[in-house]
Amino acid sequence: MGAVYGITSPRLQIPQLLDLYRKGGLRLDELITKTYPDEINIGYADLEAGKNLRGVVVFD
């Protein structure tokens, strides 16, 4: 049986993770390979082509 968000409560854990990220204790920015501003189709194409493993689509 699978579990969403592991065995923690998202209502409690997500604010803690956000706080940790804001304080520099959770370094997520280094994991992003490329950002795609409103270009989800290009992001998927790059993923399928093996050009990008951890892309983030940014919607403004």
Residue pairs with C-beta under 8 A, 6 or more apart in sequence:
4 10
5 13
17 26
20 26
21 28
31 54
32 54
32 55
32 56
33 52
33 53
33 54
33 55
34 43
34 46
34 52
34 55
34 56
35 55
35 56
35 57
35 58
36 42
36 43
36 55
36 56
36 57
36 58
37 57
37 58
37 60
38 57
38 58
38 59
38 60
39 57
40 57
43 52
43 55
43 57
46 52
46 55
47 53
47 55
